[in-house]
Amino acid sequence: METVIDISDVRRENLRRVIANNGGPVAVAKRIGHANASYLVQMAGPHPTRKVSEKTARLVERSLDMPERSLDVAAPIAVVAPALPAAEPGALSAEEVGRLILMVGRVCEAESVALPTPKFADVVALAMAAAAAQGGQPREDHVKALVRLAK
């Protein structure tokens, strides 16, 4: 018995990956010309109520400079992660990044700040860049300033 895959399901899974890899539904909605993310959430959210149409799939691909029809291609079941590039001089190790993320979390708790995930990620990215420029040593005072600006 052959299993038939619905193209809308393939597009939905691919759209979910695109949204996750491009800053979330709000960022993707802006890039495709929508005022808010509700349309994307209706297609790719946890409880979708719309199918990803041909027209929408092509709009997303054009707007995000993706190859045409790439949302129509089912991802392989076993995905092999690409090799990580060699670390650049001054780049933080995985252990240092982990410590930095924990530091940002501790500072948020101490400051009673609950950052949405995109802002938390921005704070971590900015703190990483500053730490890399300082030989891998994050500064807690800098992280505090970033958290206060982000709230």
C-alpha positions in Angstrom: 0.0 0.0 0.0 1.5 3.3 -1.1 1.4 6.3 1.2 0.2 9.5 -0.4 1.7 12.7 1.0 -0.4 15.9 0.8 1.5 18.7 -0.7 0.0 21.1 1.8 1.5 19.0 4.7 4.9 19.2 3.0 4.6 22.9 2.6 3.4 23.3 6.2 6.4 21.5 7.6 8.8 23.4 5.4 7.1 26.7 6.3 7.5 25.9 10.0 11.3 25.3 9.4 11.5 28.6 7.4 9.8 30.5 10.2 12.0 29.0 12.8 15.2 29.8 10.9 14.2 33.3 9.9 13.4 35.0 13.2 9.9 33.7 13.9 6.4 34.4 12.4 6.5 38.1 12.9 9.8 38.6 11.1 8.7 36.3 8.2 5.3 38.1 8.0 7.0 41.4 7.6 9.3 40.1 4.9 6.4 38.7 2.9 4.4 42.0 3.2 1.9 41.1 5.9 1.1 43.5 8.8 1.1 40.7 11.4 1.8 37.0 11.8 -1.7 35.7 12.2 -1.9 34.5 8.6 1.3 32.5 9.0 0.2 31.1 12.3 -3.1 29.9 10.7 -1.0 27.9 8.3 2.0 26.8 10.3 1.0 27.2 13.9 0.5 24.3 16.3 -3.2 24.0 15.3 -3.3 25.1 11.6 -6.7 26.2 10.2 -5.4 27.0 6.6 -3.5 25.1 4.0 -0.4 26.6 2.5 -1.6 27.5 -0.9 0.5 27.5 -4.1 0.3 31.3 -4.2 1.5 31.6 -0.6 4.3 29.1 -1.0 5.6 31.0 -4.1 5.3 34.4 -2.2 7.3 33.1 0.7 10.0 31.6 -1.6 10.3 34.9 -3.6 10.3 37.1 -0.5 13.0 35.1 1.3 15.2 34.5 -1.8 14.5 30.7 -1.7 14.8 28.5 -4.7 11.4 28.2 -6.6 9.3 25.3 -5.4 11.6 24.6 -2.5 8.6 24.6 -0.1 7.2 21.7 -2.1 10.1 19.3 -1.5 9.7 16.9 1.4 12.6 16.9 3.8 14.4 13.6 4.1 13.5 11.6 7.1 17.0 11.3 8.4 18.7 14.6 8.2 22.5 14.8 8.6 23.6 18.0 10.2 26.2 20.0 8.1 29.7 20.2 9.5 30.3 23.2 11.6 32.7 25.7 10.1 36.0 26.1 11.8 35.9 28.6 14.7 37.1 32.1 13.8 39.7 33.7 15.9 38.0 35.2 18.9 34.9 33.1 18.5 33.3 31.6 21.6 33.4 27.9 22.3 30.2 26.0 22.9 31.0 26.0 26.6 31.5 29.7 26.7 28.2 30.3 24.8 26.4 28.1 27.3 27.9 30.2 30.2 26.9 33.4 28.5 23.3 32.2 28.0 23.1 31.2 31.6 24.5 34.7 32.6 21.8 36.4 30.5 19.1 34.2 32.2 20.5 35.0 35.6 20.6 38.8 34.9 17.0 38.6 33.6 15.9 36.9 36.8 17.8 39.4 39.0 16.3 42.3 37.1 12.8 40.7 37.1 12.7 40.9 33.3 10.9 38.3 31.2 12.2 38.8 27.6 10.4 37.3 24.7 12.5 34.7 23.0 13.6 36.9 20.0 14.7 39.7 22.4 16.5 37.2 24.6 18.3 35.8 21.5 19.2 39.4 20.5 20.7 40.1 24.0 22.7 36.8 23.8 23.9 37.6 20.3 25.1 41.1 21.2 26.7 39.8 24.4 28.5 37.1 22.4 29.8 39.7 19.9 31.1 41.8 22.8 32.6 38.8 24.5 34.3 37.6 21.4 35.9 41.0 20.9 37.2 40.7 24.5 38.9 37.4 24.1 35.8 35.3 25.1 35.1 36.9 28.4 31.5 38.2 28.8 31.1 41.2 31.1 28.1 41.0 33.4 27.7 44.8 33.5 27.4 44.8 29.7 24.8 42.0 29.9 22.8 44.0 32.5 22.8 47.0 30.3 21.6 45.0 27.3 18.8 43.4 29.3 17.7 46.8 30.6 17.6 48.1 27.0 15.7 45.1 25.7 12.9 45.2 28.2 
